[in-house]
C-alpha cells in the first residue's frame, strides 16, 4: 500500500500545487472584489458630488441672469434720470427766469407731470398684461 502511495507522488505534488494556486487565486479575487467595492463607492460619491455641483451651478446661473436683468433695469433708469437732468439744465440755461425759487418750482411741476404720466403708462401696460 505504501508502494501505491509513492507511485503517485507526482500526482500528490501536482494536487498540492493546485491547492496552493487555488488558495492564492481565491485570496487575490477577494482583494480584487474589495478594490471593486471601494471603487464603486468612490464612483457613487463622485456622482453625488457632481450632481450637487450641477445643481449649484444651475442656481448660480439663474441668479446671475436675474442680477443681469436688475443691472440692465437700473442702468436704464440711470440713463432716464441723466436725460431728465440734462433737460432740466437745458431748460434752466434757456429760461429767462431770474427768480430761482420760481424756476425751481416750475421745474418740479414739470418733472412731476412727466413722472405721473410715465407711471400711468407703466400701470396701464401692466394692467393690460394681467
NORURDA-V345207 format. One line per field, one symbol per residue. ss: DSSP state (A for helix, B for strand, O for the rest). phi: phi as a letter, one per 30 degrees, with the letter a starting at -180 (. if undefined). burial: b if it has 24 or more other ideal C-beta (glycine too) atoms within 12 Angstrom, else e. Layout:
ss=???
phi=???
burial=???
This chain:
ss=OAAAAAAOAAAAAAAAAAAAAAAAAAAAAAAAAAAAAAAAAAAAAAAAAAAAAAAAAAAAAAAAAAAAAAAAAAAAAAAAAAAAAAAAAAAAAAOOOOOAAAAAAAAAAAAAAAAAAAAAAAAAAAAAAO
phi=.ddddddcdddddddddddddddddddddddddddddddddddddddddddddddddddddddddddddddddddddddddddddddddddddddcdcdddddddddddddddddddddddddddddddd
burial=eeeeeeeeeeeeeeeeeeeeeeeeeeeeeeeeeeeeeeeeeeeeeeeeeeeeeeeeeeeeeeeeeeeeeeeeeeeeeeeeeeeeeeeeeeeeeeeeeeeeeeeeeebeeeeeeeeeeeeeeeeeeeeeee
